[in-house]
């Protein structure tokens, strides 16, 4: 089963899914930039309507505590737009952790996450369906981030929820895999994020060889890397037989990313990147694998585990 903000659904009900997005977010405490605040509910609804019109039917919303999570708003938007939304639990990375969690150890992070999974987010009656996005810094795993990653792994083992991560500019993905693997987290529960930003394709290959999913989830952010390079890396993994482990998304985090403000919008992967995939030789069945079957597998709760 997959836990959405309104109900549990069968994986077959998910549909075309954006695997790493933000509808509501506030990073301005750290970034000091009002562009990093998404708080326009009418705008959110309009953007979701455009996503639905492009074919999108589901979205993994990885804004967590300390990033501006608003679970009741996500539930309301989901009901109004008919887009299934999966909410997250956990924390992001240093320095975005809320004050109360800045000195926690792994067991405290795990306890908090498990409590939300079992009892719901605050008193909303809404349950998270993913642990994430749990992050590490650029070429650096800070002590608090290591505790957070370990806590997320412990919670994933206890609850069966998938764990999805943030790697700053694609770095330390293999190190994240090693942490979770040593803990005993099943690799099919793990999504290593932002690997479309990793210029070392052999490192990305090692991640999927370990059994984890990888996020090609900053598509359209050409200030970081061209989509041509993303496409080349995706085709490389596909040719190596790892197509079933690739997840697609755009990771919109700013007002300027919305169509309303002249940005690409949540449907960019569907309207702009998918045609490139087809031009490169991927079939409709291949596209369905990437957009429907892969997220349905990745975000299914492993309920048969302890």
N, C-alpha and C positions, 0 to 999 in steps of 0.2 A: 504494500500500500504506500501511497504518497500522501503526506499531510499538507493540505493547503490551509489558508487562513479561514476557510469556511467549512471544510469537511475533509475526511480522508477519501481518496479516490483510488481506483485501480490505475496501474501504469498505462493501460491502454486508453484511458480517458484524458491523458495529459495534453496530447497534441503538440503542435510546433511550439517549442519552448526556448526562450532566451535564458541562458544558464547562469548569468551573472549580471544583475542589474540593480539600480537604485531608483525608486520612485520618490522617496522622501529621504533627505539627507541634510546634515548640517556639519560641515567640517571647518566652519569659519572660526571657531575658537582657536584653532591652530593655524589655519591658512590665512586668516585675516583678510578674507576675500568673500564678498557677498555673493559672488557667482557660484560659490560652493554650497549654497543653501537652496534646496528644493522644498518649498513650502506652499506652493500654489496649487490648491486642491483642484480647482477648475482646470488648470493647466495640466495636471496629472491625468485627469479624465480625458482631456482632449488628446494627449499623447498616447494614452492607452487605446483610444478609439482608432487613432491612426495605425497603431501597431496591429490591432485586430483587423483593420481593413487590408493590411499588407499580408495577412495570413497567420499572424501570431495568435496563439491561444493560451499560452502559459508563460510565467515569468518567475525566476528565482530571485527574490529580493533580499540582498545580502547586507542591508543596513542593520547593524546591531546596536546594542546598548553602548552609548558614547558617541554614536554616529548620527543620532537623530531618528532612531526607530520609532514608528508610530503604528502599532499593530491594528488598533481599531480603524484607523484611516485606510490601511491596506485592505481590511475586510470589506469596508464600505466601497472602495474603488473596485474591488473584485466583483462584488455583487452587481454594481452598476454597469460595468464594462463587459462582463462575461469572460474576462481574462482570469484564469486561475493563477493565484499568487501563492508562492511558498515563502513564508517568513523565516527569519533566522534567529538564532540564539548565540550568545557568546560575545566576544569583544574583538576589536580590530587589531591594533598594534600600538606600540609606543610611538608618539605621545598621546594617542587618542583615547586611551582607557579612561573611564570615569574615575574620579578621585577615590571612591570607596574600594576600587579594585587594583590600585596602582602598586600595592605591596603584597598581593596575593601569591600563594603558591599553587602548584598544579591541582592539589586536592580541593582547594577552595574554588578555583575556576570550574572544576568538574562538578562540584556540588551545586553551584549556581546554575550551570547549564542543565544538569539532570533535573533540578527542581522545576525549571521552566518547561522542559520537555514533558514531564509527568503531570504538572499542575496548571500549565498555561502561563502566558506572559502577564505578569502582575495580576490584576483581577479582571482581565479582559475576556477570559474564556476562550482566547485564541491560542492555538498551539503552534510552535515552530516546527518546520519540516526539514531544517538543515542547520548544522552547526557551522557558523562562519560569518563573514569572511575573517579567518584567523590569519594574522600576518606576521611577517618578518621584515626587517629594515633592509636598506640597500647594501648588499654585500656584508650584512651584519645581523647576527642573531643576538639580540640583547637578552640579558638574563630574564627579564619579565616576559619577553616574547617566548622564550623557551618554556617557561612555566605555563604560559597560556596555551602553547601548542600541545604540551603534554596533558594539560587539563582537558583540552578539546578531544584528544585521543582517548583519554579515560572515559569521557562522557560518551563518545562514539561507541566504544566497546560495550558500555553499560546499556545504551538505549537503542543501538542499531541505526541511529540517524547518520546520514552522510556528513562528512566533514569537507568543507570547501575552503581553500586558502587564498591568501594574497601573497604574492612574491613581488617585492618592489623592483620594477623594471625587469622582471623575470628571473631575478637572482635568488639563489639558495633553495631552489626547488628540490634538488637531490638531497640536500640536508634535511629538508622537511620530510621527505619520504623516509629517510633513515630514522628519524625520531619516531615517526608513527609505526614504522615496521618493527623497530625494537620493542615498542610497547605492546605489539600484538594486534594493532588495528588492521583489519582486513583491507587489502589494497583496493578492492572493488567498492569500498566505502569512501574513498579518498579522491578529491579533485584538487590537483595542484594548479592554482590560478595563474593567469597572465603569462603562460608559456609562449604565447605568440610574440612576446617581447624578448624572448631569450635568443640571442644570436648564435648560441652554441647548439646546433641541432643534434649533435651526438649526445649532449646532456639531456635534451628533451627525449631523445630515443631511450635513454637509460631509464627515465621516469616511467614511460609507458611499458617498457620491458618489465619493470618491477610490478606492474599490474594496475597502477593508478590511472585515473582519467586526467587529461590535461585541458585547461581552458584556453581556447583561442577566443578571448573574451574582451579584448580591447580593439576589436575590428572598427576601422574608421578613424582611429586616433593616429593620424599620420604624422603628427608632431613627434610621436615616439618612434614609429617605424612605418614603412610603407605597407600598404595592403598587398602589394606584389610580393614582398618578402614573406608576409604571413601566408600567402597562397603557396609559395614555393615550399615552405616548411610543412604546411599541411599535406601537400602532395607527397612529400618525402616520407612522412609518417604513414600515409595511406598506402604507398607502394611497399612499405615494410610490413603491412598487414595490421596496422594499428588504428584503422579508421573507426572501429567501434569504441575507441577511448577518447575521441575528440569531441569537445563541447564548444558551441559557438555563442557569442554574445558581443555587446558593444560597451558595456560598463559606463553608462551615462551618469555623471556625477555633478554636472554643472547646468545652470540655466542655459548657458550658451550651447549646450549639447541638444537642447530640445528643438523640434521643428518650429515651435512658436517663436523662437528667438533666432531662427536662421540656421539651426544646427541639423545634424543628420536624423535625429529621432530614434526611437527604439526599433523601428522597422528597417534600419539601414542594412543589417545583415541580410535580410530577406530581399530587399529591393536592389541592393548594389553588390553585395559579396556573393550571394548565391548565383547570380548570372555569371560571375567570373569563374566560379567552380564548374558550372556547366560548360563554359567555353573551354575550360582546361580538360574536359573529357568525363567529368563525373556525371553519372546518370541520375534520373529522378529517384531511383531506388537508393542510390548512394546519398543523395541529398536528404531523403527521408531518414536514412540511418543517422546522419549528423543532427538533424533538427528534431526528430521525434523519438526514435528508438534509443539513441544514446542517453538523452536526459531522462527518459522514462526508466532506464536501468540505473543511472547514476544516482537519482534522487528517490529511489524506492527504499523504504525503511527495511533494514534486514531484521525483521521481527522474530525470526527463528533463532536469533543469537541471544546470549545472556543479557 
